[in-house]
Amino acid sequence: MSIQVTNISKFYGKQKALDNISFSIKKGEIVGFLGPNGAGKSTLMKILTTYINATEGSATVNEYNINTQQKQVQQCVGYLPEHNPLYLDMYVKEYLAFNAAIYKVDKKRIAEVIELTGLTQEAHKKIEQLSKGYRQRVGLANALLHNPEVLILDEPTTGLDPNQLLEIRDLIKSVGKEKTIFLSTHIMQEVEAICDRVIIINKGKLLIDKPLSELKTNEQQVIEVEFDYRIEDAFLTRLPNAIAAKNTYGMTWEVTFDTQEDRRSTLFDFAQKHELKILKLNTVNKNLESLFIEVTGK
């Protein structure tokens, strides 16, 4: 496994930031790490990079233990923190050369990561002259300098305009062909475009850990229906395959069926039988964003 997390908990004083988190990530996977602000995402990423220690539990990165083999973990991880720390008064090439010396990597690697991250035209500029998108590229180039097998990216597309966002997305996908990537983001479209798998946490607890394909092929069907008269939810849950009915507002209900077969005709027949008029009838597609709101309440 590239990453193995086992019963990790983290306390800040009496506050529990992480609560018994466990999961594993295979080599070559791109995994999206989601959760509201304060859910514990950055805390777990800092633990995996050995920046801070867990209070309880253990983890390995490329089979190296984060508690007893910290130097080996650091050598095989490339980390881009949420607030990309850069020396703005340094030139791009100078900054990467400075970090290459720390990592003790061959100088030719600097030219390789500059080309890989699309920084060739910016390499002789000061970092303070660069746009937010290009500064993120410098951060990624720095994370890639020592050619790590695992990349941990904390909010890599925050604050980017749509064009910059697409560029960084394509760059991450390209790099992900050869490396394991664990990234956090608030942008659901990024997860759907980049990731193979989704992990969602809230208040330090793991809520969902599933392949993206499985989340997209939800066997349930949700139909929104509005009648001209108020009825009891219990009547709708008696319909064939109906497992839930929720009055969203006024005389409008969302009825959930445990089948992908179109059940609008079932609701139409129900309305006729009970002498009701249907004012609105349509299916509701649940995407990753609606699932995130449903499980986190955010």
C-alpha positions, 0 to 999 in steps of 0.5 A: 500500500502507498498509504495505510492509516490505522486508527489515527486520532488527534487531540488539540488539548481537549478538542478531538480533531481526528477520531479513529480514522482508518483507510488505505490507498493503493499505489497509483490511485488518485484519492479525493479527501473531502470535508467541511472546514475544520473536519480534520483534513489538513491535520491528517495530511500533516500527520502523514507528512510527519509535520505533526504527530498523531495522538493515537494510532499509526500510519505508513507511507510506502511501508515506512512508519510515520513515527519511527521512520520519519526521514524515509517518509519525507523522502518518498512524499511530495507535499504541497500545503494549503498555504503554499510557502514560497520565498517571493523575492527569489527567482523560480529557478533559484528557489528550486535550486535552493530546495534541490540542494536540501534534497541533494538531488541532481541539478538536472532535475530542476530543468525536468520539473520546470518543463513538467509543470509548464514553468519554462517561460517563467523560470527567470522571473521572481516568484512575486511576479507570478500569478496565483496559478503559476505560484501553485505550479512552483509549489508543485514543482518543488513537491516533485523535485525529489521525484517522490512516489506519493504526492499529498496536495492540500487544496491545490486549486484554491483561489485559482481562476477557471483557466488556471484551475483547468491547467492545474487539474490537467497537470495533476492528472498528468503527474498522477499517471505515475504517482499516488496522489492524495488531495483535499479540495472544496471543489467537487467538480475537481474530484469528479474530473481527477479522482478515482476514489472519494473519502469524506470526513466530518468532525474528525470521523470518516463517513464515506470511503468509496470509488467515484464510479460507485458513488456515481452509479447510485441504485436509488432514484429520487423523484420530486412531485408537487400535488395540489393538496397536502397529503401524509408522507406515509401514503407515499412510502407505501408505493412500490419500491418507495423507501422514503418520502420527505416534504421539502416545502409546501405541497412538494415531496421528494420520494426515494425509490430503491430502483433505477426504473422510472417511477414517475408513472407510479406517482401519476397512477397514485395521483389519479387514484386519490383524485389529486392533480400533479403540478410538478413531476421530475427526477432529481439527480444526486451528484457528489455535491448533493451527497456531500451536503447530505452526509455532512449537513454542510 
